[in-house]
Amino acid sequence: MNGDDPTKQAAEPGTTAKTTKAAAKARPTAGGRSRPAPSEAGPRAPRPKRARSAVEARSEPSGAPVPAPAPAPHVLIIGGGGTGGALAHDLALRGLRVTLVERGEVTSGATGRHHGLLHSGARYATTDRPAAIDCITENKILRRICPGSFEENDGLFVAISDEDVEYEKQFVEACWQCAVPTKRLTREAALRMEPGLNPGLRFAYQVPDATMDAMRVPLRFMATARRNGADIRPFTEVVEVTMTGRTVSGVKVRDHAAGRDYEIGADIVVNAAGPWAAKVASLAGVSVPVVASPGVLVAVRGRHCNMVVNRLHAPGDGDIVLPQRLRTIVGTSSWVTDDPDEITAPADHAAMIVRESAALVPAIARAEVAAVWSAARPLVSGGAVVSGQAVAGPRHRGRLAAAGIPAAGVAAPTGTGRGLARDLRCFDHATDKTPTEGFVTIAGGKATTLRAMAEAAADVVCAKLGLTLPCQTTDVVLLPHTAWYSA
Ligand SMILES: Cc1cc2nc3c(=O)[nH]c(=O)nc-3n(C[C@H](O)[C@H](O)[C@H](O)COP(=O)(O)OP(=O)(O)OC[C@H]3O[C@@H](n4cnc5c(N)ncnc54)[C@H](O)[C@@H]3O)c2cc1C
């Protein structure tokens, strides 16, 4: 416990001591438990991990005291965005001890500021098949485990220009290859479905996109993780990664609420710091090829469409329009930056986004702008800075292999970031050229794929600890987001 937050010591057995593989293996695993039916209401109760009391031990028939089971290994997660929250949920369900630290309020990074589109994968089908396959797979899973969190309004890909018409064949074939369902609509049918569309449209494709509240879905993961024992600490910033030689032993944090620093020990530290992943990795002397790629979003007053409206072309600027309650959110743009703490929302981006999106939904050109903001995507680059080997979890690798896609294929970085892959990457830094043990980075992906990112990272964590603990998050229905606000 040396160096741990003194106020938390009683609740944190083993936060500094490394748990041996043998002790960890001796713990009961979740492997023998049957999965609940997907329709099961509420999250699964945490597996009992209670050490037996001295009284219980004395009453053993043999009379010999039974030693308490070894404490579960402790995993510390850096970053309270959707990825970190989903990972806390996954690891807590697998029976591990979890602490998540977030430097601000939870979801205050990219997660709380994105567009709110539950991707069907259609947007990425022609340019990034692994991301498209992840999106359609997770789209279906999230609807099941987060009932009530989505406006199940579907999306349209709308052809307006000759170039859009030419793109049709490529789009349909790619969606088919990624198992993203599409339905062709005539101009008249599309306008009946979505009267706010540009009446000059040529045709459209209907896909299973949906709208979500950017904050509420991750809060469901966090609330459920906390109910299952995870310790989630907002306003707690990692300022140092503590090491013994090249082995990470924990972190030093700054508690911004209490105004003090303290240390937390851990068996494994996971860097889930999104666009800050490279900064956090550098605290452990590690480099990860994560690029911060900001984009601007504009909210206009009024609900000018009821579906998610996309332009039928390769992903570009200002080509997504979607409703969020009584606002319409339009976006986005894309560039790359060295510092995700220094991003602005350039005025010319907002003007361009309004102009481009008005080609899809004309009322946007006349609508009053309510807000303009930016956020940075955490994208993985296959460019110059490569450290370690990207290792996705076994299930993720299997899914891509079934589609004939190598799990580690990434695009080279470009000035706009549009060429960078959107699929997830998990780095075990023990495989770096200069190996660093006990440190894992999870990055890339989308808000839509938060659960899959968590599964991939948790698989890597469990493999490193020598544990066989299957993922259960595809089936466990999450607590409502309001549970986050109750004690
Ligand atoms: C403009 C835009 C629109 C987007 N729209 C969509 C969309 O519609 N649908 C979709 O699926 N995806 C969308 N995305 C992508 C999505 O937002 C991201 O992929 C996702 O939110 C990343 O989540 P994360 O948890 O990995 O990162 P983040 O949410 O950024 O979380 C990382 C956290 O780490 C914390 N942190 C950093 N340093 C430290 C430290 N030293 N100590 C403690 N904590 C630290 C940060 O404060 C942050 O909260 C969009 C992205 C952008 C930029």
Ligand as a Chemical Component Dictionary entry (heavy atoms), coordinates in Angstrom:
data_LIG
# 
_chem_comp.id                   LIG 
_chem_comp.type                 NON-POLYMER 
_chem_comp.pdbx_formal_charge   0 
_chem_comp.three_letter_code    LIG 
# 
loop_
_chem_comp_atom.comp_id 
_chem_comp_atom.atom_id 
_chem_comp_atom.alt_atom_id 
_chem_comp_atom.type_symbol 
_chem_comp_atom.charge 
_chem_comp_atom.model_Cartn_x 
_chem_comp_atom.model_Cartn_y 
_chem_comp_atom.model_Cartn_z 
_chem_comp_atom.pdbx_ordinal 
LIG C1  C1  C 0 -15.257 16.018 -34.352 1  
LIG C2  C2  C 0 -15.419 14.572 -34.016 2  
LIG C3  C3  C 0 -16.619 13.927 -34.248 3  
LIG C4  C4  C 0 -16.748 12.578 -33.957 4  
LIG N1  N1  N 0 -17.953 11.968 -34.162 5  
LIG C5  C5  C 0 -18.110 10.669 -33.842 6  
LIG C6  C6  C 0 -19.376 10.062 -34.016 7  
LIG O1  O1  O 0 -20.350 10.685 -34.394 8  
LIG N2  N2  N 0 -19.477 8.735  -33.737 9  
LIG C7  C7  C 0 -18.417 8.004  -33.278 10 
LIG O2  O2  O 0 -18.571 6.803  -33.079 11 
LIG N3  N3  N 0 -17.205 8.584  -33.058 12 
LIG C8  C8  C 0 -17.036 9.886  -33.324 13 
LIG N4  N4  N 0 -15.832 10.500 -33.104 14 
LIG C9  C9  C 0 -14.730 9.723  -32.552 15 
LIG C10 C10 C 0 -14.852 9.591  -31.032 16 
LIG O3  O3  O 0 -15.139 10.843 -30.464 17 
LIG C11 C11 C 0 -13.560 9.067  -30.419 18 
LIG O4  O4  O 0 -13.071 7.971  -31.139 19 
LIG C12 C12 C 0 -13.780 8.606  -28.977 20 
LIG O5  O5  O 0 -14.566 9.529  -28.273 21 
LIG C13 C13 C 0 -12.456 8.425  -28.272 22 
LIG O6  O6  O 0 -12.707 8.028  -26.935 23 
LIG P1  P1  P 0 -11.487 7.782  -25.956 24 
LIG O7  O7  O 0 -12.049 7.352  -24.657 25 
LIG O8  O8  O 0 -10.514 6.856  -26.609 26 
LIG O9  O9  O 0 -10.771 9.207  -25.831 27 
LIG P2  P2  P 0 -11.229 10.458 -24.911 28 
LIG O10 O10 O 0 -12.689 10.571 -24.827 29 
LIG O11 O11 O 0 -10.490 11.644 -25.400 30 
LIG O12 O12 O 0 -10.724 10.039 -23.478 31 
LIG C14 C14 C 0 -9.374  10.158 -23.075 32 
LIG C15 C15 C 0 -9.375  10.759 -21.693 33 
LIG O13 O13 O 0 -8.049  10.720 -21.159 34 
LIG C16 C16 C 0 -7.945  11.812 -20.266 35 
LIG N5  N5  N 0 -6.541  12.068 -19.972 36 
LIG C17 C17 C 0 -5.604  12.581 -20.792 37 
LIG N6  N6  N 0 -4.428  12.682 -20.155 38 
LIG C18 C18 C 0 -4.619  12.224 -18.899 39 
LIG C19 C19 C 0 -3.788  12.087 -17.754 40 
LIG N7  N7  N 0 -2.509  12.459 -17.778 41 
LIG N8  N8  N 0 -4.323  11.584 -16.607 42 
LIG C20 C20 C 0 -5.632  11.215 -16.544 43 
LIG N9  N9  N 0 -6.461  11.334 -17.604 44 
LIG C21 C21 C 0 -5.959  11.824 -18.770 45 
LIG C22 C22 C 0 -8.632  12.946 -21.020 46 
LIG O14 O14 O 0 -9.035  13.993 -20.166 47 
LIG C23 C23 C 0 -9.796  12.232 -21.692 48 
LIG O15 O15 O 0 -11.008 12.373 -20.959 49 
LIG C24 C24 C 0 -15.673 11.855 -33.396 50 
LIG C25 C25 C 0 -14.470 12.513 -33.135 51 
LIG C26 C26 C 0 -14.342 13.856 -33.424 52 
LIG C27 C27 C 0 -13.070 14.547 -33.101 53 
# 
loop_
_chem_comp_bond.comp_id 
_chem_comp_bond.atom_id_1 
_chem_comp_bond.atom_id_2 
_chem_comp_bond.value_order 
_chem_comp_bond.pdbx_ordinal 
LIG C1  C2  SING 1  
LIG C2  C3  SING 2  
LIG C2  C26 DOUB 3  
LIG C3  C4  DOUB 4  
LIG C4  N1  SING 5  
LIG C4  C24 SING 6  
LIG N1  C5  DOUB 7  
LIG C5  C6  SING 8  
LIG C5  C8  SING 9  
LIG C6  O1  DOUB 10 
LIG C6  N2  SING 11 
LIG N2  C7  SING 12 
LIG C7  O2  DOUB 13 
LIG C7  N3  SING 14 
LIG N3  C8  DOUB 15 
LIG C8  N4  SING 16 
LIG N4  C9  SING 17 
LIG N4  C24 SING 18 
LIG C9  C10 SING 19 
LIG C10 O3  SING 20 
LIG C10 C11 SING 21 
LIG C11 O4  SING 22 
LIG C11 C12 SING 23 
LIG C12 O5  SING 24 
LIG C12 C13 SING 25 
LIG C13 O6  SING 26 
LIG O6  P1  SING 27 
LIG P1  O7  DOUB 28 
LIG P1  O8  SING 29 
LIG P1  O9  SING 30 
LIG O9  P2  SING 31 
LIG P2  O10 DOUB 32 
LIG P2  O11 SING 33 
LIG P2  O12 SING 34 
LIG O12 C14 SING 35 
LIG C14 C15 SING 36 
LIG C15 O13 SING 37 
LIG C15 C23 SING 38 
LIG O13 C16 SING 39 
LIG C16 N5  SING 40 
LIG C16 C22 SING 41 
LIG N5  C17 SING 42 
LIG N5  C21 SING 43 
LIG C17 N6  DOUB 44 
LIG N6  C18 SING 45 
LIG C18 C19 SING 46 
LIG C18 C21 DOUB 47 
LIG C19 N7  SING 48 
LIG C19 N8  DOUB 49 
LIG N8  C20 SING 50 
LIG C20 N9  DOUB 51 
LIG N9  C21 SING 52 
LIG C22 O14 SING 53 
LIG C22 C23 SING 54 
LIG C23 O15 SING 55 
LIG C24 C25 DOUB 56 
LIG C25 C26 SING 57 
LIG C26 C27 SING 58 
# 
